[in-house]
Amino acid sequence: MRALIQRVIEAEVAVEGEVIGRCGPGLMVLVCAMAGDQDEAADKLAARVAKLRIFRDDEGRMNRSILDIQGSALVVSQFTLAADTRTGNRPGFSSAASPDDGRRLYERFAAALREAGVPIETGRFGADMAVRLTNDGPVTIWMDSADRA
């Protein structure tokens, strides 16, 4: 699985003009399940996100996690994180999980992050969503479950 994590002051997601999820301060997490991903990938990625130390401590260093600051997260599915741009001008998405697997793993990731103690809200899988956020820092981190054994 892949995740693009942004430290935010606030974030919200809307579908057809109606806000369906929001958070702040905390994390905006865009998530993409890749072909071949299993439940374990969602669980491990959620645990890593919950423990990721990207919030400032009393000395201004990035040394605190979302759990430490008692922040919240907005989790939104984004299959375009699977984009292959190595050739041509149009990205390919064949490495993304199937819609059924993608939905299941997205929901599992969100549940695992919630179970880790992070209050979360979500977008709507497969919907055309409008996301608005105020990035804090800015701090933006890329994570891929395939990067760790």
N, C-alpha and C positions, 0 to 999 in steps of 0.2 A: 504494500500500500504506500501511497505517497501522501504527504501533507505539506501544505504551505501554511506556516504559522505566523501570524502577525500580532505583535503586542499592541493592544488598542486601548484608547481611552473609552471608546464606545463603538458599537457596531450594531447594524440591524439588517435584516433581510425581509424583502416584501415580495409578494406574489399578487399580480394584478392590482397593484396599488395598496394592498393591505399588508401591514407589517405583521409577520408571523413569528418572528424571533428577534431577540436583541440581547446584548450583553454590554458589560463595561463596568469598571475597568477590568481588563483580562485579556483573553485571546480570541482572535478570529481564526478559525481553523478550516481551511479548504481541504477536502479529503477526496482521494481517488483510489478506487480499488483497481488493481492490475490483474490481467489474466493470470490465472494460476494461484492467486492469493488464497490463503486459507484463514480460518477463524483466528488462528494463533497470531497471524500478522496484524490483525485489527487489535487484538488484546495487547500485544507488545508495543505497538505504536501508541496506543492510548496511554499506556503506563509511562512511556518515554515523554509524551507531551505533558502529562501531569507533573512530572518531575523536572522538566526543562527549566533551568535557572536563567531566566532572561529578564527578571524584574529587579529593580534597583534595591540595594540594601541601604542601611543608614549612611554608608560612605559613598553612595552613588555607583557602586559596582553592580554588574548584573550577577546576582548571587542568590536570588530568591525565586521560587517556583510560584505558579498560580495557586497552589495549595497554601504556600507560605503567606501570600498576600490576601488569601480568602477572596480571590477573584472569580469571575465567571467566564464561560466560553460560549461562542456562537459557532456551531459546527454546520458546515454547508458542503454538500456533495458537489464535486467539480471534475467531471470526467476529462476535461481539457488538460488536466495535469499530466495525462498520458500522451500528450501530443508528441509526435515524431516529426521533427522539422529538419532532418538530415538531408532530405532531397526535395527539390521543387519548392514551390511557393505556397502550397496548400498542406497544412499539417495532416498527418494520418493519426487515427485513434485506434488502430487494430490491437494495440497492446493493452487497452482498457478491458476490464472485466465485462462480461455480458451484463445487460441491465438487471437481470434477476440476481446474479452474484454481487453486482455492484451495490444494489439496494441492501441486500442482506449484510454485507460487510460494512457498509456505511452505518447502518443501524447498530451493528455490533460494536463498531468503534465508538459511537456516541454513548451507548449503554456502558461500555467499559470505562470511558472517561467519567461518566456520572458515578459509576461504582467506585472509582478511585477517589471520589470526594469532591469533584468539580461540578458546581451547578452549571447546567448547560441548557441552551435552547438550540433549535435546529431550523434549517431550511426545509424545503420540500423536495424530496428526491425526484429528479426528472422534470421539474417545473422550470419555466423561464423565470428566473429570479433577478431582482434588483438588490444589490448589496451596497450598503453605504457604511463607511467606517472612518474613524479618525485614528490613524496609525500613531503610536507613541514611540518616539525616538528619531526616526523610524527604525523599528526592529522587525525584520522579516527573516524567517528561518525556513529552510527546505529540509524535509526529512523523508527518507525512504526506508521502509522496513527491510528491504533487500541489502541495505548498507551495513547491517549488523548481523552477526551470526547468532 
